Amino acid sequence: MPSTYGFEGTGDDARAWLDAAYGTQLRLSSEIGTVRHDRIDHGDVVFDHIRIDARYSFDSDPMPMLVVVDLLSGTYEFVHDEMTDRVSDGGSVLVAGWDMPFSGSADHPRQRSTSLSREVMLAAVAEADPHHAGRHVIFTSYVPRSPAAGARWRATVDQVGAMLAPDATPAQEDAAGRLLGHTLLHTFANNVVLRATPPGGSPEDVDDSPSTVRRAARIIEEHASEDLSPGDLARECNVTPRALQYAFRRHLGCTPQDYLRRVRLDLVRQSLRDGSVGSVGDAAATNGFFNPGRFAADYRQVFEENPAQTLARRQSAEEPP
């Protein structure tokens, strides 16, 4: 049974709570407001939702797990390995991990974080490249390697988090951890997937359900804005449409089309936030949404706001003071 708990507090109590929760010294600045933290701890996989009502800075020691933050609102600036990454709402960043101290600042963040244990990541590394197993994973970037890769990561976390039941078995938790670990390796540039050459070809070519999901997710990432039917996706994965449906239902609790829709919605949100489109209609059409009512309802369900609100927030930020 996972451990589920929460916290709400301020000041020294909040700092002590977050240090204990993440197993490190975060060294949050003195200006720390109200902290609200909810956690579902499956052992090797931990899901957090955190809201901190303050502007503050931090200078953290390494964490014992790899931690990815998906920012729901607010802003972050992270500095690690002499690289600075600035993240706004809708973005993701690999925050911390083994031997990886970090520092930075935040402005009223509301975030989801996903933490994966060393054991989960080493299992994912062994699948991606057996010759690399047991060695350090070196990340060369802490933000997703492309907008579609970030969308794929967030869609996978959405589905895995929703599917892992309170009474999930150890086998189900292990499968979820491996899928998330594998997705993380394909989201943030590193020294594993670039050199993955296992004997006889990539493990992605193995025709079992987890590998089918991973192959399909990569294809969706590469062709998210194109007309991609379930039949097309199944043919690209070299499986039957029924096998593809079963694999997604079993490992992500959704259909391939549900997953594709979630990735596309994320790409719409990114385009509304980064100014690459001028209107909600353009953003929707570019990413394959042609039913305005259905699109708006789906967007509102996932992001808890209308697409026009996302666009208006960006336009407001661009207006001169």
Secondary structure, 3 states (H helix, E strand, C coil): CCEEEEEEECHHHHHHHHHHHHCCCCCCCCCCCCEEEEEEECCCEEEEEEEECCEEEEEECCCCCEEEEEEEEEEEEEEECCEEEEEECCCEEEEEECCECEEEEEEEEEEEEEEECHHHHHHHHHHHCHHHCCCCCCECCCCCCCHHHHHHHHHHHHHHHHHCCCCCCHHHHHHHHHHHHHHHHCCCCECCHHHCCCCCCCHHHCCCHHHHHHHHHHHHHHCCCCCCCHHHHHHHHCCCHHHHHHHHHHHHCCCHHHHHHHHHHHHHHHHHHHCCCCCHHHHHHHCCCCCHHHHHHHHHHHHCCCHHHHHHHHHHHHCCC
